Amino acid sequence: MEMPNVTYPMKMVIMLKSGRARGRHELKIIPELPSGETKPPLIRTAQLEGEERGQNYIINMLFTFTVEGLYWFNIYLDDSLLTRIPLRIKYNRVVTQEAPH
């Protein structure tokens, strides 16, 4: 079923704990479309101080969905995949009828 492009504002929350990691690192969010195609990454800097310390990121995103299906948001720290966040988009067409005059 054809779906019109839908631009949707979202918030993504990423919470990191340092553990042994210290220093400046690159946090990347790479959107992946249902086709497997990836979009350009959103990049942030993570400054990790080690041990129990960490950082929380609240990221405002404006994303345009073009087709139905399973979208993935792949989260990398430097070049290591940390996790993948799934989001399934389903399109339901709504037909409205005008009230008689």
N, CA, C and O atoms as CSV, one atom per row, in Angstrom:
chain,resi,resn,atom,element,x,y,z
A,1,MET,N,N,0.853,-1.174,0.000
A,1,MET,CA,C,0.000,0.000,0.000
A,1,MET,C,C,0.899,1.237,0.000
A,1,MET,O,O,1.862,1.327,0.762
A,2,GLU,N,N,0.565,2.168,-0.858
A,2,GLU,CA,C,1.319,3.421,-0.919
A,2,GLU,C,C,1.110,4.212,0.370
A,2,GLU,O,O,0.010,4.254,0.921
A,3,MET,N,N,2.167,4.823,0.825
A,3,MET,CA,C,2.117,5.603,2.062
A,3,MET,C,C,2.685,6.984,1.770
A,3,MET,O,O,3.760,7.094,1.181
A,4,PRO,N,N,1.976,8.046,2.172
A,4,PRO,CA,C,2.572,9.377,2.005
A,4,PRO,C,C,3.735,9.547,2.981
A,4,PRO,O,O,3.759,8.913,4.036
A,5,ASN,N,N,4.691,10.394,2.635
A,5,ASN,CA,C,5.785,10.686,3.563
A,5,ASN,C,C,5.215,11.326,4.819
A,5,ASN,O,O,4.372,12.220,4.747
A,6,VAL,N,N,5.682,10.862,5.963
A,6,VAL,CA,C,5.226,11.390,7.245
A,6,VAL,C,C,6.453,11.810,8.042
A,6,VAL,O,O,7.310,10.982,8.352
A,7,THR,N,N,6.538,13.093,8.372
A,7,THR,CA,C,7.629,13.586,9.210
A,7,THR,C,C,7.126,13.626,10.640
A,7,THR,O,O,6.083,14.211,10.930
A,8,TYR,N,N,7.881,12.996,11.531
A,8,TYR,CA,C,7.416,12.806,12.896
A,8,TYR,C,C,8.510,13.207,13.885
A,8,TYR,O,O,9.649,12.753,13.770
A,9,PRO,N,N,8.163,14.062,14.863
A,9,PRO,CA,C,9.148,14.414,15.898
A,9,PRO,C,C,9.232,13.297,16.947
A,9,PRO,O,O,8.209,12.790,17.408
A,10,MET,N,N,10.440,12.928,17.311
A,10,MET,CA,C,10.652,11.868,18.301
A,10,MET,C,C,11.741,12.286,19.281
A,10,MET,O,O,12.549,13.172,19.004
A,11,LYS,N,N,11.738,11.631,20.424
A,11,LYS,CA,C,12.825,11.779,21.392
A,11,LYS,C,C,13.460,10.407,21.575
A,11,LYS,O,O,12.766,9.398,21.694
A,12,MET,N,N,14.790,10.387,21.597
A,12,MET,CA,C,15.514,9.157,21.864
A,12,MET,C,C,16.347,9.391,23.120
A,12,MET,O,O,17.019,10.414,23.250
A,13,VAL,N,N,16.296,8.439,24.035
A,13,VAL,CA,C,17.079,8.530,25.269
A,13,VAL,C,C,18.128,7.435,25.249
A,13,VAL,O,O,17.805,6.257,25.097
A,14,ILE,N,N,19.380,7.825,25.402
A,14,ILE,CA,C,20.490,6.883,25.464
A,14,ILE,C,C,21.234,7.145,26.765
A,14,ILE,O,O,21.648,8.272,27.036
A,15,MET,N,N,21.401,6.100,27.567
A,15,MET,CA,C,22.091,6.216,28.854
A,15,MET,C,C,23.344,5.346,28.808
A,15,MET,O,O,23.267,4.145,28.550
A,16,LEU,N,N,24.490,5.959,29.058
A,16,LEU,CA,C,25.764,5.241,29.029
A,16,LEU,C,C,26.384,5.231,30.426
A,16,LEU,O,O,26.338,6.235,31.137
A,17,LYS,N,N,26.954,4.114,30.810
A,17,LYS,CA,C,27.782,4.012,32.014
A,17,LYS,C,C,29.200,3.751,31.555
A,17,LYS,O,O,29.423,2.955,30.643
A,18,SER,N,N,30.156,4.411,32.175
A,18,SER,CA,C,31.534,4.354,31.703
A,18,SER,C,C,32.214,3.012,31.911
A,18,SER,O,O,32.840,2.484,30.992
A,19,GLY,N,N,32.099,2.459,33.105
A,19,GLY,CA,C,32.883,1.249,33.388
A,19,GLY,C,C,34.362,1.567,33.259
A,19,GLY,O,O,34.858,2.481,33.919
A,20,ARG,N,N,35.072,0.828,32.419
A,20,ARG,CA,C,36.504,1.072,32.224
A,20,ARG,C,C,36.787,2.153,31.188
A,20,ARG,O,O,37.916,2.632,31.079
A,21,ALA,N,N,35.765,2.537,30.430
A,21,ALA,CA,C,35.973,3.520,29.352
A,21,ALA,C,C,36.234,4.913,29.923
A,21,ALA,O,O,35.556,5.369,30.844
A,22,ARG,N,N,37.222,5.563,29.354
A,22,ARG,CA,C,37.557,6.929,29.741
A,22,ARG,C,C,37.864,7.721,28.484
A,22,ARG,O,O,38.282,7.179,27.461
A,23,GLY,N,N,37.641,9.025,28.598
A,23,GLY,CA,C,38.005,9.906,27.499
A,23,GLY,C,C,36.853,10.223,26.567
A,23,GLY,O,O,35.690,9.920,26.836
A,24,ARG,N,N,37.223,10.844,25.468
A,24,ARG,CA,C,36.251,11.315,24.491
A,24,ARG,C,C,35.989,10.222,23.451
A,24,ARG,O,O,36.917,9.624,22.908
A,25,HIS,N,N,34.714,9.981,23.191
A,25,HIS,CA,C,34.306,8.964,22.228
A,25,HIS,C,C,33.229,9.524,21.321
A,25,HIS,O,O,32.568,10.510,21.646
A,26,GLU,N,N,33.064,8.876,20.176
A,26,GLU,CA,C,32.048,9.302,19.214
A,26,GLU,C,C,30.817,8.401,19.366
A,26,GLU,O,O,30.901,7.181,19.219
A,27,LEU,N,N,29.669,9.031,19.664
A,27,LEU,CA,C,28.389,8.336,19.753
A,27,LEU,C,C,27.659,8.583,18.441
A,27,LEU,O,O,27.405,9.732,18.078
A,28,LYS,N,N,27.316,7.499,17.718
A,28,LYS,CA,C,26.659,7.634,16.423
A,28,LYS,C,C,25.324,6.914,16.441
A,28,LYS,O,O,25.205,5.809,16.970
A,29,ILE,N,N,24.320,7.555,15.856
A,29,ILE,CA,C,23.017,6.934,15.639
A,29,ILE,C,C,22.846,6.854,14.125
A,29,ILE,O,O,22.816,7.874,13.437
A,30,ILE,N,N,22.736,5.625,13.616
A,30,ILE,CA,C,22.601,5.428,12.175
A,30,ILE,C,C,21.224,4.820,11.892
A,30,ILE,O,O,20.986,3.654,12.206
A,31,PRO,N,N,20.312,5.610,11.297
A,31,PRO,CA,C,18.995,5.076,10.948
A,31,PRO,C,C,19.102,4.093,9.782
A,31,PRO,O,O,19.834,4.326,8.820
A,32,GLU,N,N,18.360,2.995,9.889
A,32,GLU,CA,C,18.315,1.985,8.829
A,32,GLU,C,C,16.864,1.789,8.396
A,32,GLU,O,O,15.999,1.490,9.220
A,33,LEU,N,N,16.605,1.958,7.110
A,33,LEU,CA,C,15.264,1.833,6.554
A,33,LEU,C,C,14.882,0.357,6.407
A,33,LEU,O,O,15.755,-0.509,6.453
A,34,PRO,N,N,13.593,0.060,6.230
A,34,PRO,CA,C,13.179,-1.338,6.032
A,34,PRO,C,C,13.895,-2.018,4.863
A,34,PRO,O,O,14.045,-3.240,4.871
A,35,SER,N,N,14.330,-1.272,3.878
A,35,SER,CA,C,15.047,-1.823,2.723
A,35,SER,C,C,16.482,-2.228,3.062
A,35,SER,O,O,17.131,-2.915,2.273
A,36,GLY,N,N,16.986,-1.807,4.234
A,36,GLY,CA,C,18.371,-2.058,4.612
A,36,GLY,C,C,19.271,-0.872,4.319
A,36,GLY,O,O,20.414,-0.825,4.773
A,37,GLU,N,N,18.753,0.092,3.556
A,37,GLU,CA,C,19.521,1.314,3.268
A,37,GLU,C,C,19.704,2.107,4.559
A,37,GLU,O,O,18.794,2.173,5.385
A,38,THR,N,N,20.887,2.712,4.732
A,38,THR,CA,C,21.125,3.534,5.916
A,38,THR,C,C,21.134,5.011,5.530
A,38,THR,O,O,21.473,5.385,4.407
A,39,LYS,N,N,20.754,5.824,6.488
A,39,LYS,CA,C,20.764,7.275,6.338
A,39,LYS,C,C,22.022,7.826,7.007
A,39,LYS,O,O,22.679,7.116,7.769
A,40,PRO,N,N,22.364,9.092,6.727
A,40,PRO,CA,C,23.551,9.678,7.372
A,40,PRO,C,C,23.427,9.642,8.902
A,40,PRO,O,O,22.334,9.802,9.445
A,41,PRO,N,N,24.550,9.431,9.585
A,41,PRO,CA,C,24.507,9.318,11.046
A,41,PRO,C,C,24.304,10.658,11.739
A,41,PRO,O,O,24.667,11.717,11.228
A,42,LEU,N,N,23.711,10.566,12.917
A,42,LEU,CA,C,23.653,11.689,13.849
A,42,LEU,C,C,24.803,11.433,14.815
A,42,LEU,O,O,24.874,10.360,15.415
A,43,ILE,N,N,25.700,12.396,14.972
A,43,ILE,CA,C,26.927,12.179,15.759
A,43,ILE,C,C,26.971,13.132,16.950
A,43,ILE,O,O,26.706,14.327,16.819
A,44,ARG,N,N,27.308,12.585,18.099
A,44,ARG,CA,C,27.493,13.351,19.331
A,44,ARG,C,C,28.836,12.928,19.937
A,44,ARG,O,O,29.369,11.868,19.610
A,45,THR,N,N,29.363,13.758,20.809
A,45,THR,CA,C,30.583,13.412,21.535
A,45,THR,C,C,30.200,12.930,22.928
A,45,THR,O,O,29.410,13.570,23.622
A,46,ALA,N,N,30.761,11.809,23.324
A,46,ALA,CA,C,30.558,11.271,24.669
A,46,ALA,C,C,31.866,11.423,25.438
A,46,ALA,O,O,32.907,10.919,25.016
A,47,GLN,N,N,31.802,12.116,26.561
A,47,GLN,CA,C,32.969,12.274,27.433
A,47,GLN,C,C,32.757,11.342,28.619
A,47,GLN,O,O,31.914,11.605,29.476
A,48,LEU,N,N,33.523,10.252,28.667
A,48,LEU,CA,C,33.353,9.248,29.711
A,48,LEU,C,C,34.474,9.369,30.741
A,48,LEU,O,O,35.645,9.536,30.399
A,49,GLU,N,N,34.079,9.279,32.018
A,49,GLU,CA,C,35.012,9.510,33.118
A,49,GLU,C,C,35.355,8.248,33.894
A,49,GLU,O,O,36.089,8.310,34.880
A,50,GLY,N,N,34.832,7.099,33.462
A,50,GLY,CA,C,35.181,5.838,34.115
A,50,GLY,C,C,34.288,5.498,35.295
A,50,GLY,O,O,33.559,6.338,35.821
A,51,GLU,N,N,34.373,4.217,35.697
A,51,GLU,CA,C,33.685,3.644,36.850
A,51,GLU,C,C,32.182,3.802,36.769
A,51,GLU,O,O,31.583,3.507,35.735
A,52,GLU,N,N,31.551,4.273,37.864
A,52,GLU,CA,C,30.089,4.345,37.926
A,52,GLU,C,C,29.524,5.562,37.196
A,52,GLU,O,O,28.311,5.694,37.030
A,53,ARG,N,N,30.410,6.437,36.769
A,53,ARG,CA,C,29.945,7.653,36.089
A,53,ARG,C,C,29.432,7.310,34.696
A,53,ARG,O,O,29.782,6.284,34.113
A,54,GLY,N,N,28.600,8.193,34.188
A,54,GLY,CA,C,28.066,7.980,32.847
A,54,GLY,C,C,27.507,9.268,32.279
A,54,GLY,O,O,27.689,10.347,32.841
A,55,GLN,N,N,26.832,9.136,31.166
A,55,GLN,CA,C,26.186,10.276,30.528
A,55,GLN,C,C,24.840,9.842,29.996
A,55,GLN,O,O,24.675,8.717,29.523
A,56,ASN,N,N,23.870,10.753,30.078
A,56,ASN,CA,C,22.549,10.533,29.512
A,56,ASN,C,C,22.360,11.502,28.359
A,56,ASN,O,O,22.719,12.676,28.448
A,57,TYR,N,N,21.795,10.995,27.284
A,57,TYR,CA,C,21.519,11.826,26.111
A,57,TYR,C,C,20.025,11.787,25.843
A,57,TYR,O,O,19.432,10.712,25.751
A,58,ILE,N,N,19.421,12.952,25.719
A,58,ILE,CA,C,18.037,13.068,25.272
A,58,ILE,C,C,18.120,13.795,23.940
A,58,ILE,O,O,18.440,14.982,23.877
A,59,ILE,N,N,17.826,13.061,22.884
A,59,ILE,CA,C,18.043,13.571,21.534
A,59,ILE,C,C,16.708,13.818,20.861
A,59,ILE,O,O,15.901,12.901,20.708
A,60,ASN,N,N,16.476,15.059,20.459
A,60,ASN,CA,C,15.284,15.399,19.686
A,60,ASN,C,C,15.562,15.086,18.226
A,60,ASN,O,O,16.557,15.540,17.662
A,61,MET,N,N,14.678,14.307,17.621
A,61,MET,CA,C,14.856,13.916,16.226
A,61,MET,C,C,13.597,14.277,15.441
A,61,MET,O,O,12.482,14.199,15.958
A,62,LEU,N,N,13.793,14.666,14.210
A,62,LEU,CA,C,12.698,14.882,13.277
A,62,LEU,C,C,12.978,13.923,12.125
A,62,LEU,O,O,13.903,14.139,11.343
A,63,PHE,N,N,12.181,12.873,12.024
A,63,PHE,CA,C,12.474,11.808,11.069
A,63,PHE,C,C,11.320,11.674,10.089
A,63,PHE,O,O,10.155,11.736,10.482
A,64,THR,N,N,11.644,11.491,8.808
A,64,THR,CA,C,10.621,11.310,7.788
A,64,THR,C,C,10.541,9.838,7.417
A,64,THR,O,O,11.511,9.245,6.946
A,65,PHE,N,N,9.372,9.265,7.636
A,65,PHE,CA,C,9.103,7.879,7.281
A,65,PHE,C,C,8.490,7.862,5.889
A,65,PHE,O,O,7.544,8.600,5.616
A,66,THR,N,N,9.024,7.026,5.011
A,66,THR,CA,C,8.599,7.018,3.612
A,66,THR,C,C,7.871,5.736,3.219
A,66,THR,O,O,7.118,5.724,2.245
A,67,VAL,N,N,8.091,4.661,3.966
A,67,VAL,CA,C,7.443,3.379,3.685
A,67,VAL,C,C,7.105,2.687,5.002
A,67,VAL,O,O,7.672,2.997,6.050
A,68,GLU,N,N,6.169,1.745,4.924
A,68,GLU,CA,C,5.870,0.918,6.094
A,68,GLU,C,C,7.014,-0.057,6.317
A,68,GLU,O,O,7.793,-0.339,5.408
A,69,GLY,N,N,7.103,-0.564,7.533
A,69,GLY,CA,C,8.081,-1.605,7.805
A,69,GLY,C,C,8.851,-1.358,9.074
A,69,GLY,O,O,8.526,-0.476,9.869
A,70,LEU,N,N,9.888,-2.163,9.243
A,70,LEU,CA,C,10.709,-2.108,10.447
A,70,LEU,C,C,11.927,-1.218,10.211
A,70,LEU,O,O,12.788,-1.519,9.385
A,71,TYR,N,N,11.977,-0.127,10.949
A,71,TYR,CA,C,13.119,0.791,10.935
A,71,TYR,C,C,13.997,0.441,12.134
A,71,TYR,O,O,13.497,0.037,13.183
A,72,TRP,N,N,15.304,0.599,11.967
A,72,TRP,CA,C,16.250,0.378,13.061
A,72,TRP,C,C,17.057,1.648,13.272
A,72,TRP,O,O,17.381,2.358,12.319
A,73,PHE,N,N,17.377,1.927,14.528
A,73,PHE,CA,C,18.294,3.006,14.876
A,73,PHE,C,C,19.485,2.320,15.538
A,73,PHE,O,O,19.414,1.891,16.690
A,74,ASN,N,N,20.580,2.227,14.788
A,74,ASN,CA,C,21.787,1.531,15.240
A,74,ASN,C,C,22.656,2.504,16.030
A,74,ASN,O,O,23.004,3.578,15.538
A,75,ILE,N,N,23.004,2.122,17.254
A,75,ILE,CA,C,23.761,2.989,18.160
A,75,ILE,C,C,25.190,2.458,18.274
A,75,ILE,O,O,25.409,1.315,18.676
A,76,TYR,N,N,26.152,3.301,17.915
A,76,TYR,CA,C,27.571,2.941,17.959
A,76,TYR,C,C,28.312,3.840,18.946
A,76,TYR,O,O,28.000,5.024,19.071
A,77,LEU,N,N,29.276,3.282,19.634
A,77,LEU,CA,C,30.250,4.059,20.397
A,77,LEU,C,C,31.571,3.816,19.694
A,77,LEU,O,O,32.075,2.693,19.663
A,78,ASP,N,N,32.130,4.885,19.127
A,78,ASP,CA,C,33.253,4.768,18.207
A,78,ASP,C,C,32.802,3.821,17.083
A,78,ASP,O,O,31.816,4.117,16.407
A,79,ASP,N,N,33.485,2.709,16.867
A,79,ASP,CA,C,33.076,1.804,15.784
A,79,ASP,C,C,32.423,0.523,16.294
A,79,ASP,O,O,32.244,-0.429,15.535
A,80,SER,N,N,32.065,0.498,17.582
A,80,SER,CA,C,31.452,-0.700,18.163
A,80,SER,C,C,29.948,-0.521,18.277
A,80,SER,O,O,29.475,0.465,18.841
A,81,LEU,N,N,29.199,-1.476,17.742
A,81,LEU,CA,C,27.744,-1.445,17.848
A,81,LEU,C,C,27.360,-1.728,19.293
A,81,LEU,O,O,27.693,-2.783,19.833
A,82,LEU,N,N,26.651,-0.775,19.927
A,82,LEU,CA,C,26.195,-0.967,21.308
A,82,LEU,C,C,24.840,-1.647,21.350
A,82,LEU,O,O,24.634,-2.599,22.103
A,83,THR,N,N,23.902,-1.146,20.526
A,83,THR,CA,C,22.545,-1.680,20.533
A,83,THR,C,C,21.822,-1.218,19.283
A,83,THR,O,O,22.303,-0.357,18.547
A,84,ARG,N,N,20.650,-1.809,19.058
A,84,ARG,CA,C,19.787,-1.412,17.952
A,84,ARG,C,C,18.395,-1.186,18.516
A,84,ARG,O,O,17.892,-2.005,19.285
A,85,ILE,N,N,17.771,-0.078,18.136
A,85,ILE,CA,C,16.428,0.246,18.604
A,85,ILE,C,C,15.467,0.070,17.433
A,85,ILE,O,O,15.601,0.754,16.418
A,86,PRO,N,N,14.481,-0.855,17.562
A,86,PRO,CA,C,13.538,-1.065,16.470
A,86,PRO,C,C,12.328,-0.131,16.566
A,86,PRO,O,O,11.923,0.268,17.658
A,87,LEU,N,N,11.768,0.206,15.423
A,87,LEU,CA,C,10.515,0.976,15.370
A,87,LEU,C,C,9.748,0.512,14.140
A,87,LEU,O,O,10.188,0.729,13.011
A,88,ARG,N,N,8.594,-0.129,14.359
A,88,ARG,CA,C,7.772,-0.612,13.248
A,88,ARG,C,C,6.730,0.447,12.892
A,88,ARG,O,O,5.995,0.936,13.750
A,89,ILE,N,N,6.690,0.785,11.610
A,89,ILE,CA,C,5.738,1.764,11.093
A,89,ILE,C,C,4.675,1.018,10.288
A,89,ILE,O,O,4.989,0.258,9.372
A,90,LYS,N,N,3.405,1.251,10.651
A,90,LYS,CA,C,2.275,0.688,9.913
A,90,LYS,C,C,1.423,1.853,9.422
A,90,LYS,O,O,1.157,2.802,10.159
A,91,TYR,N,N,1.011,1.762,8.190
A,91,TYR,CA,C,0.192,2.818,7.602
A,91,TYR,C,C,-1.244,2.338,7.512
A,91,TYR,O,O,-1.524,1.302,6.909
A,92,ASN,N,N,-2.154,3.091,8.113
A,92,ASN,CA,C,-3.582,2.835,8.026
A,92,ASN,C,C,-4.236,4.047,7.399
A,92,ASN,O,O,-4.224,5.140,7.965
A,93,ARG,N,N,-4.804,3.844,6.232
A,93,ARG,CA,C,-5.457,4.945,5.537
A,93,ARG,C,C,-6.791,5.222,6.207
A,93,ARG,O,O,-7.561,4.298,6.467
A,94,VAL,N,N,-7.069,6.487,6.486
A,94,VAL,CA,C,-8.325,6.905,7.097
A,94,VAL,C,C,-9.131,7.627,6.046
A,94,VAL,O,O,-8.665,8.599,5.452
A,95,VAL,N,N,-10.346,7.151,5.813
A,95,VAL,CA,C,-11.243,7.789,4.856
A,95,VAL,C,C,-12.338,8.476,5.656
A,95,VAL,O,O,-13.008,7.850,6.477
A,96,THR,N,N,-12.510,9.749,5.415
A,96,THR,CA,C,-13.570,10.502,6.108
A,96,THR,C,C,-14.643,10.871,5.103
A,96,THR,O,O,-14.371,11.089,3.922
A,97,GLN,N,N,-15.847,10.936,5.591
A,97,GLN,CA,C,-16.976,11.348,4.737
A,97,GLN,C,C,-17.472,12.688,5.228
A,97,GLN,O,O,-17.561,12.947,6.428
A,98,GLU,N,N,-17.791,13.525,4.272
A,98,GLU,CA,C,-18.366,14.814,4.653
A,98,GLU,C,C,-19.798,14.619,5.105
A,98,GLU,O,O,-20.516,13.776,4.568
A,99,ALA,N,N,-20.214,15.395,6.090
A,99,ALA,CA,C,-21.591,15.345,6.557
A,99,ALA,C,C,-22.503,15.979,5.511
A,99,ALA,O,O,-22.129,16.974,4.890
A,100,PRO,N,N,-23.700,15.415,5.307
A,100,PRO,CA,C,-24.623,16.016,4.337
A,100,PRO,C,C,-25.043,17.426,4.786
A,100,PRO,O,O,-25.184,17.700,5.978
A,101,HIS,N,N,-25.233,18.289,3.820
A,101,HIS,CA,C,-25.592,19.682,4.137
A,101,HIS,C,C,-27.068,19.840,4.286
A,101,HIS,O,O,-27.547,20.942,4.553
